[in-house]
Amino acid sequence: MAEAVRALRTIEEQMEVLAKTTRSLPRIEKDMKRVSEQTEILPAMQEHMATIAAAMPMLVEVQKTLVRVPETLEGLDQGITRLAEGLDKLLLALDELGEDVDKLHESVGPLSRLAGRIPGGRRAAREAKEENDVEVDDAAKSGLPPPERD
């Protein structure tokens, strides 16, 4: 019997240690529940991270391309500047051409009057007028403005 009582004392001591150890279990259970709630987002975050990781090679290529953008823009700027200069020269040349055409028109005017005095010249002028009238009629039918007359 003494041996059984000693065993009971040992069991009692172990039960006290067990009771002390397990007192914190309710608090730990609450903490674990909070940890579980806060880590529910991790699978979705892992998916997002996988998507980002998969896109990284493409993003690196885009970054390499973006590095060249300033020099490409500089080349375009220079090209546009040269184009603008060329257009300015073209406009000047067109103005000069317009002036030359006006001068030519002025100098040919007396010749057309002289051509009307040459034998057969009036017939040519009449035919030209008839041809011009046909062009005016055709333009009117098509809805276009008539050709300019001298």
PyMOL commands that place a pseudoatom at each C-alpha (Angstrom):
pseudoatom trace, name=CA, resn=MET, resi=1, chain=A, elem=C, hetatm=0, pos=[0.000, 0.000, 0.000]
pseudoatom trace, name=CA, resn=ALA, resi=2, chain=A, elem=C, hetatm=0, pos=[2.835, 2.380, 0.772]
pseudoatom trace, name=CA, resn=GLU, resi=3, chain=A, elem=C, hetatm=0, pos=[4.142, 1.879, -2.691]
pseudoatom trace, name=CA, resn=ALA, resi=4, chain=A, elem=C, hetatm=0, pos=[0.762, 2.725, -4.211]
pseudoatom trace, name=CA, resn=VAL, resi=5, chain=A, elem=C, hetatm=0, pos=[0.552, 5.885, -2.082]
pseudoatom trace, name=CA, resn=ARG, resi=6, chain=A, elem=C, hetatm=0, pos=[4.058, 6.924, -3.265]
pseudoatom trace, name=CA, resn=ALA, resi=7, chain=A, elem=C, hetatm=0, pos=[2.971, 6.329, -6.827]
pseudoatom trace, name=CA, resn=LEU, resi=8, chain=A, elem=C, hetatm=0, pos=[-0.088, 8.476, -6.185]
pseudoatom trace, name=CA, resn=ARG, resi=9, chain=A, elem=C, hetatm=0, pos=[2.146, 11.292, -4.931]
pseudoatom trace, name=CA, resn=THR, resi=10, chain=A, elem=C, hetatm=0, pos=[4.208, 11.090, -8.111]
pseudoatom trace, name=CA, resn=ILE, resi=11, chain=A, elem=C, hetatm=0, pos=[1.064, 11.081, -10.194]
pseudoatom trace, name=CA, resn=GLU, resi=12, chain=A, elem=C, hetatm=0, pos=[-0.240, 14.076, -8.222]
pseudoatom trace, name=CA, resn=GLU, resi=13, chain=A, elem=C, hetatm=0, pos=[3.006, 16.022, -8.779]
pseudoatom trace, name=CA, resn=GLN, resi=14, chain=A, elem=C, hetatm=0, pos=[2.918, 15.239, -12.478]
pseudoatom trace, name=CA, resn=MET, resi=15, chain=A, elem=C, hetatm=0, pos=[-0.736, 16.311, -12.643]
pseudoatom trace, name=CA, resn=GLU, resi=16, chain=A, elem=C, hetatm=0, pos=[0.176, 19.674, -11.051]
pseudoatom trace, name=CA, resn=VAL, resi=17, chain=A, elem=C, hetatm=0, pos=[2.910, 20.192, -13.645]
pseudoatom trace, name=CA, resn=LEU, resi=18, chain=A, elem=C, hetatm=0, pos=[0.444, 19.191, -16.383]
pseudoatom trace, name=CA, resn=ALA, resi=19, chain=A, elem=C, hetatm=0, pos=[-2.159, 21.629, -15.006]
pseudoatom trace, name=CA, resn=LYS, resi=20, chain=A, elem=C, hetatm=0, pos=[0.369, 24.498, -14.973]
pseudoatom trace, name=CA, resn=THR, resi=21, chain=A, elem=C, hetatm=0, pos=[1.477, 23.667, -18.492]
pseudoatom trace, name=CA, resn=THR, resi=22, chain=A, elem=C, hetatm=0, pos=[-2.011, 23.425, -19.960]
pseudoatom trace, name=CA, resn=ARG, resi=23, chain=A, elem=C, hetatm=0, pos=[-3.370, 26.637, -18.332]
pseudoatom trace, name=CA, resn=SER, resi=24, chain=A, elem=C, hetatm=0, pos=[-2.105, 28.663, -21.293]
pseudoatom trace, name=CA, resn=LEU, resi=25, chain=A, elem=C, hetatm=0, pos=[-3.807, 26.441, -23.911]
pseudoatom trace, name=CA, resn=PRO, resi=26, chain=A, elem=C, hetatm=0, pos=[-7.032, 28.558, -24.170]
pseudoatom trace, name=CA, resn=ARG, resi=27, chain=A, elem=C, hetatm=0, pos=[-4.951, 31.697, -24.774]
pseudoatom trace, name=CA, resn=ILE, resi=28, chain=A, elem=C, hetatm=0, pos=[-2.788, 29.862, -27.331]
pseudoatom trace, name=CA, resn=GLU, resi=29, chain=A, elem=C, hetatm=0, pos=[-5.940, 28.597, -29.043]
pseudoatom trace, name=CA, resn=LYS, resi=30, chain=A, elem=C, hetatm=0, pos=[-7.223, 32.192, -29.413]
pseudoatom trace, name=CA, resn=ASP, resi=31, chain=A, elem=C, hetatm=0, pos=[-3.831, 33.342, -30.728]
pseudoatom trace, name=CA, resn=MET, resi=32, chain=A, elem=C, hetatm=0, pos=[-3.724, 30.490, -33.251]
pseudoatom trace, name=CA, resn=LYS, resi=33, chain=A, elem=C, hetatm=0, pos=[-7.207, 31.418, -34.460]
pseudoatom trace, name=CA, resn=ARG, resi=34, chain=A, elem=C, hetatm=0, pos=[-6.040, 35.012, -35.009]
pseudoatom trace, name=CA, resn=VAL, resi=35, chain=A, elem=C, hetatm=0, pos=[-2.919, 33.809, -36.853]
pseudoatom trace, name=CA, resn=SER, resi=36, chain=A, elem=C, hetatm=0, pos=[-5.083, 31.585, -39.050]
pseudoatom trace, name=CA, resn=GLU, resi=37, chain=A, elem=C, hetatm=0, pos=[-7.394, 34.481, -39.939]
pseudoatom trace, name=CA, resn=GLN, resi=38, chain=A, elem=C, hetatm=0, pos=[-4.484, 36.770, -40.769]
pseudoatom trace, name=CA, resn=THR, resi=39, chain=A, elem=C, hetatm=0, pos=[-2.746, 34.205, -42.981]
pseudoatom trace, name=CA, resn=GLU, resi=40, chain=A, elem=C, hetatm=0, pos=[-5.806, 33.396, -45.128]
pseudoatom trace, name=CA, resn=ILE, resi=41, chain=A, elem=C, hetatm=0, pos=[-4.530, 35.927, -47.705]
pseudoatom trace, name=CA, resn=LEU, resi=42, chain=A, elem=C, hetatm=0, pos=[-1.259, 34.073, -48.270]
pseudoatom trace, name=CA, resn=PRO, resi=43, chain=A, elem=C, hetatm=0, pos=[-2.497, 31.707, -51.054]
pseudoatom trace, name=CA, resn=ALA, resi=44, chain=A, elem=C, hetatm=0, pos=[-3.841, 34.652, -53.084]
pseudoatom trace, name=CA, resn=MET, resi=45, chain=A, elem=C, hetatm=0, pos=[-0.601, 36.568, -52.513]
pseudoatom trace, name=CA, resn=GLN, resi=46, chain=A, elem=C, hetatm=0, pos=[1.345, 33.540, -53.675]
pseudoatom trace, name=CA, resn=GLU, resi=47, chain=A, elem=C, hetatm=0, pos=[-0.672, 33.454, -56.904]
pseudoatom trace, name=CA, resn=HIS, resi=48, chain=A, elem=C, hetatm=0, pos=[-0.023, 37.161, -57.473]
pseudoatom trace, name=CA, resn=MET, resi=49, chain=A, elem=C, hetatm=0, pos=[3.677, 36.695, -56.826]
pseudoatom trace, name=CA, resn=ALA, resi=50, chain=A, elem=C, hetatm=0, pos=[3.756, 33.802, -59.295]
pseudoatom trace, name=CA, resn=THR, resi=51, chain=A, elem=C, hetatm=0, pos=[2.107, 36.020, -61.932]
pseudoatom trace, name=CA, resn=ILE, resi=52, chain=A, elem=C, hetatm=0, pos=[4.664, 38.759, -61.312]
pseudoatom trace, name=CA, resn=ALA, resi=53, chain=A, elem=C, hetatm=0, pos=[7.522, 36.270, -61.452]
pseudoatom trace, name=CA, resn=ALA, resi=54, chain=A, elem=C, hetatm=0, pos=[6.222, 34.911, -64.752]
pseudoatom trace, name=CA, resn=ALA, resi=55, chain=A, elem=C, hetatm=0, pos=[6.068, 38.443, -66.190]
pseudoatom trace, name=CA, resn=MET, resi=56, chain=A, elem=C, hetatm=0, pos=[9.588, 39.386, -65.101]
pseudoatom trace, name=CA, resn=PRO, resi=57, chain=A, elem=C, hetatm=0, pos=[11.386, 38.337, -68.327]
pseudoatom trace, name=CA, resn=MET, resi=58, chain=A, elem=C, hetatm=0, pos=[8.986, 40.444, -70.376]
pseudoatom trace, name=CA, resn=LEU, resi=59, chain=A, elem=C, hetatm=0, pos=[9.379, 43.380, -67.977]
pseudoatom trace, name=CA, resn=VAL, resi=60, chain=A, elem=C, hetatm=0, pos=[13.158, 43.152, -68.310]
pseudoatom trace, name=CA, resn=GLU, resi=61, chain=A, elem=C, hetatm=0, pos=[12.814, 43.299, -72.116]
pseudoatom trace, name=CA, resn=VAL, resi=62, chain=A, elem=C, hetatm=0, pos=[10.472, 46.292, -71.839]
pseudoatom trace, name=CA, resn=GLN, resi=63, chain=A, elem=C, hetatm=0, pos=[12.974, 47.994, -69.548]
pseudoatom trace, name=CA, resn=LYS, resi=64, chain=A, elem=C, hetatm=0, pos=[15.750, 47.448, -72.106]
pseudoatom trace, name=CA, resn=THR, resi=65, chain=A, elem=C, hetatm=0, pos=[13.535, 48.969, -74.789]
pseudoatom trace, name=CA, resn=LEU, resi=66, chain=A, elem=C, hetatm=0, pos=[12.623, 51.921, -72.589]
pseudoatom trace, name=CA, resn=VAL, resi=67, chain=A, elem=C, hetatm=0, pos=[16.303, 52.695, -72.109]
pseudoatom trace, name=CA, resn=ARG, resi=68, chain=A, elem=C, hetatm=0, pos=[16.551, 53.354, -75.855]
pseudoatom trace, name=CA, resn=VAL, resi=69, chain=A, elem=C, hetatm=0, pos=[13.464, 55.632, -75.966]
pseudoatom trace, name=CA, resn=PRO, resi=70, chain=A, elem=C, hetatm=0, pos=[15.320, 58.926, -75.302]
pseudoatom trace, name=CA, resn=GLU, resi=71, chain=A, elem=C, hetatm=0, pos=[17.812, 58.368, -78.114]
pseudoatom trace, name=CA, resn=THR, resi=72, chain=A, elem=C, hetatm=0, pos=[14.970, 57.296, -80.439]
pseudoatom trace, name=CA, resn=LEU, resi=73, chain=A, elem=C, hetatm=0, pos=[13.036, 60.451, -79.550]
pseudoatom trace, name=CA, resn=GLU, resi=74, chain=A, elem=C, hetatm=0, pos=[16.138, 62.545, -80.167]
pseudoatom trace, name=CA, resn=GLY, resi=75, chain=A, elem=C, hetatm=0, pos=[16.487, 60.985, -83.628]
pseudoatom trace, name=CA, resn=LEU, resi=76, chain=A, elem=C, hetatm=0, pos=[12.816, 61.670, -84.346]
pseudoatom trace, name=CA, resn=ASP, resi=77, chain=A, elem=C, hetatm=0, pos=[13.223, 65.259, -83.189]
pseudoatom trace, name=CA, resn=GLN, resi=78, chain=A, elem=C, hetatm=0, pos=[16.169, 65.757, -85.531]
pseudoatom trace, name=CA, resn=GLY, resi=79, chain=A, elem=C, hetatm=0, pos=[14.218, 64.175, -88.392]
pseudoatom trace, name=CA, resn=ILE, resi=80, chain=A, elem=C, hetatm=0, pos=[11.219, 66.402, -87.768]
pseudoatom trace, name=CA, resn=THR, resi=81, chain=A, elem=C, hetatm=0, pos=[13.486, 69.449, -87.643]
pseudoatom trace, name=CA, resn=ARG, resi=82, chain=A, elem=C, hetatm=0, pos=[15.007, 68.512, -91.020]
pseudoatom trace, name=CA, resn=LEU, resi=83, chain=A, elem=C, hetatm=0, pos=[11.523, 67.856, -92.424]
pseudoatom trace, name=CA, resn=ALA, resi=84, chain=A, elem=C, hetatm=0, pos=[10.316, 71.271, -91.228]
pseudoatom trace, name=CA, resn=GLU, resi=85, chain=A, elem=C, hetatm=0, pos=[13.333, 72.933, -92.840]
pseudoatom trace, name=CA, resn=GLY, resi=86, chain=A, elem=C, hetatm=0, pos=[12.637, 71.074, -96.089]
pseudoatom trace, name=CA, resn=LEU, resi=87, chain=A, elem=C, hetatm=0, pos=[8.972, 72.100, -96.004]
pseudoatom trace, name=CA, resn=ASP, resi=88, chain=A, elem=C, hetatm=0, pos=[9.981, 75.735, -95.440]
pseudoatom trace, name=CA, resn=LYS, resi=89, chain=A, elem=C, hetatm=0, pos=[12.248, 75.547, -98.509]
pseudoatom trace, name=CA, resn=LEU, resi=90, chain=A, elem=C, hetatm=0, pos=[9.458, 73.894, -100.496]
pseudoatom trace, name=CA, resn=LEU, resi=91, chain=A, elem=C, hetatm=0, pos=[7.015, 76.661, -99.539]
pseudoatom trace, name=CA, resn=LEU, resi=92, chain=A, elem=C, hetatm=0, pos=[9.521, 79.294, -100.644]
pseudoatom trace, name=CA, resn=ALA, resi=93, chain=A, elem=C, hetatm=0, pos=[10.046, 77.457, -103.923]
pseudoatom trace, name=CA, resn=LEU, resi=94, chain=A, elem=C, hetatm=0, pos=[6.266, 77.227, -104.446]
pseudoatom trace, name=CA, resn=ASP, resi=95, chain=A, elem=C, hetatm=0, pos=[5.908, 80.959, -103.792]
pseudoatom trace, name=CA, resn=GLU, resi=96, chain=A, elem=C, hetatm=0, pos=[8.644, 81.662, -106.356]
pseudoatom trace, name=CA, resn=LEU, resi=97, chain=A, elem=C, hetatm=0, pos=[6.979, 79.284, -108.814]
pseudoatom trace, name=CA, resn=GLY, resi=98, chain=A, elem=C, hetatm=0, pos=[3.645, 81.075, -108.315]
pseudoatom trace, name=CA, resn=GLU, resi=99, chain=A, elem=C, hetatm=0, pos=[5.294, 84.415, -109.019]
pseudoatom trace, name=CA, resn=ASP, resi=100, chain=A, elem=C, hetatm=0, pos=[6.980, 82.985, -112.133]
pseudoatom trace, name=CA, resn=VAL, resi=101, chain=A, elem=C, hetatm=0, pos=[3.667, 81.563, -113.374]
pseudoatom trace, name=CA, resn=ASP, resi=102, chain=A, elem=C, hetatm=0, pos=[2.000, 84.945, -112.823]
pseudoatom trace, name=CA, resn=LYS, resi=103, chain=A, elem=C, hetatm=0, pos=[4.788, 86.687, -114.772]
pseudoatom trace, name=CA, resn=LEU, resi=104, chain=A, elem=C, hetatm=0, pos=[4.490, 84.103, -117.553]
pseudoatom trace, name=CA, resn=HIS, resi=105, chain=A, elem=C, hetatm=0, pos=[0.742, 84.619, -117.682]
pseudoatom trace, name=CA, resn=GLU, resi=106, chain=A, elem=C, hetatm=0, pos=[1.224, 88.388, -117.940]
pseudoatom trace, name=CA, resn=SER, resi=107, chain=A, elem=C, hetatm=0, pos=[3.802, 88.018, -120.710]
pseudoatom trace, name=CA, resn=VAL, resi=108, chain=A, elem=C, hetatm=0, pos=[1.683, 85.539, -122.707]
pseudoatom trace, name=CA, resn=GLY, resi=109, chain=A, elem=C, hetatm=0, pos=[-1.436, 87.769, -122.555]
pseudoatom trace, name=CA, resn=PRO, resi=110, chain=A, elem=C, hetatm=0, pos=[-0.342, 90.052, -125.422]
pseudoatom trace, name=CA, resn=LEU, resi=111, chain=A, elem=C, hetatm=0, pos=[0.613, 86.997, -127.487]
pseudoatom trace, name=CA, resn=SER, resi=112, chain=A, elem=C, hetatm=0, pos=[-2.900, 85.601, -127.189]
pseudoatom trace, name=CA, resn=ARG, resi=113, chain=A, elem=C, hetatm=0, pos=[-4.342, 88.870, -128.426]
pseudoatom trace, name=CA, resn=LEU, resi=114, chain=A, elem=C, hetatm=0, pos=[-1.837, 88.843, -131.284]
pseudoatom trace, name=CA, resn=ALA, resi=115, chain=A, elem=C, hetatm=0, pos=[-2.762, 85.222, -132.104]
pseudoatom trace, name=CA, resn=GLY, resi=116, chain=A, elem=C, hetatm=0, pos=[-6.375, 86.368, -132.498]
pseudoatom trace, name=CA, resn=ARG, resi=117, chain=A, elem=C, hetatm=0, pos=[-5.271, 88.720, -135.323]
pseudoatom trace, name=CA, resn=ILE, resi=118, chain=A, elem=C, hetatm=0, pos=[-3.419, 86.040, -137.264]
pseudoatom trace, name=CA, resn=PRO, resi=119, chain=A, elem=C, hetatm=0, pos=[-5.477, 84.345, -139.997]
pseudoatom trace, name=CA, resn=GLY, resi=120, chain=A, elem=C, hetatm=0, pos=[-7.253, 81.320, -138.465]
pseudoatom trace, name=CA, resn=GLY, resi=121, chain=A, elem=C, hetatm=0, pos=[-6.453, 82.568, -134.983]
pseudoatom trace, name=CA, resn=ARG, resi=122, chain=A, elem=C, hetatm=0, pos=[-10.050, 83.505, -134.231]
pseudoatom trace, name=CA, resn=ARG, resi=123, chain=A, elem=C, hetatm=0, pos=[-11.185, 80.064, -135.268]
pseudoatom trace, name=CA, resn=ALA, resi=124, chain=A, elem=C, hetatm=0, pos=[-8.646, 78.528, -132.825]
pseudoatom trace, name=CA, resn=ALA, resi=125, chain=A, elem=C, hetatm=0, pos=[-9.848, 80.909, -130.109]
pseudoatom trace, name=CA, resn=ARG, resi=126, chain=A, elem=C, hetatm=0, pos=[-13.474, 79.981, -130.865]
pseudoatom trace, name=CA, resn=GLU, resi=127, chain=A, elem=C, hetatm=0, pos=[-12.629, 76.264, -130.682]
pseudoatom trace, name=CA, resn=ALA, resi=128, chain=A, elem=C, hetatm=0, pos=[-10.762, 76.810, -127.420]
pseudoatom trace, name=CA, resn=LYS, resi=129, chain=A, elem=C, hetatm=0, pos=[-13.786, 78.700, -126.063]
pseudoatom trace, name=CA, resn=GLU, resi=130, chain=A, elem=C, hetatm=0, pos=[-16.144, 75.918, -127.119]
pseudoatom trace, name=CA, resn=GLU, resi=131, chain=A, elem=C, hetatm=0, pos=[-13.852, 73.351, -125.527]
pseudoatom trace, name=CA, resn=ASN, resi=132, chain=A, elem=C, hetatm=0, pos=[-13.753, 75.409, -122.348]
pseudoatom trace, name=CA, resn=ASP, resi=133, chain=A, elem=C, hetatm=0, pos=[-17.565, 75.708, -122.371]
pseudoatom trace, name=CA, resn=VAL, resi=134, chain=A, elem=C, hetatm=0, pos=[-17.809, 71.888, -122.603]
pseudoatom trace, name=CA, resn=GLU, resi=135, chain=A, elem=C, hetatm=0, pos=[-15.464, 71.607, -119.628]
pseudoatom trace, name=CA, resn=VAL, resi=136, chain=A, elem=C, hetatm=0, pos=[-17.639, 74.055, -117.677]
pseudoatom trace, name=CA, resn=ASP, resi=137, chain=A, elem=C, hetatm=0, pos=[-20.770, 72.057, -118.556]
pseudoatom trace, name=CA, resn=ASP, resi=138, chain=A, elem=C, hetatm=0, pos=[-19.073, 68.781, -117.556]
pseudoatom trace, name=CA, resn=ALA, resi=139, chain=A, elem=C, hetatm=0, pos=[-17.922, 70.335, -114.299]
pseudoatom trace, name=CA, resn=ALA, resi=140, chain=A, elem=C, hetatm=0, pos=[-21.451, 71.569, -113.566]
pseudoatom trace, name=CA, resn=LYS, resi=141, chain=A, elem=C, hetatm=0, pos=[-22.865, 68.079, -114.169]
pseudoatom trace, name=CA, resn=SER, resi=142, chain=A, elem=C, hetatm=0, pos=[-20.280, 66.486, -111.878]
pseudoatom trace, name=CA, resn=GLY, resi=143, chain=A, elem=C, hetatm=0, pos=[-20.744, 69.080, -109.135]
pseudoatom trace, name=CA, resn=LEU, resi=144, chain=A, elem=C, hetatm=0, pos=[-17.163, 70.306, -109.457]
pseudoatom trace, name=CA, resn=PRO, resi=145, chain=A, elem=C, hetatm=0, pos=[-16.272, 74.000, -109.730]
pseudoatom trace, name=CA, resn=PRO, resi=146, chain=A, elem=C, hetatm=0, pos=[-15.760, 75.190, -113.312]
pseudoatom trace, name=CA, resn=PRO, resi=147, chain=A, elem=C, hetatm=0, pos=[-12.203, 75.617, -114.580]
pseudoatom trace, name=CA, resn=GLU, resi=148, chain=A, elem=C, hetatm=0, pos=[-10.749, 79.093, -114.210]
pseudoatom trace, name=CA, resn=ARG, resi=149, chain=A, elem=C, hetatm=0, pos=[-11.005, 81.389, -117.219]
pseudoatom trace, name=CA, resn=ASP, resi=150, chain=A, elem=C, hetatm=0, pos=[-8.438, 84.015, -118.292]
for i in range(1, 150): cmd.bond("trace and resi %d" % i, "trace and resi %d" % (i + 1))
show_as sticks, trace
zoom trace
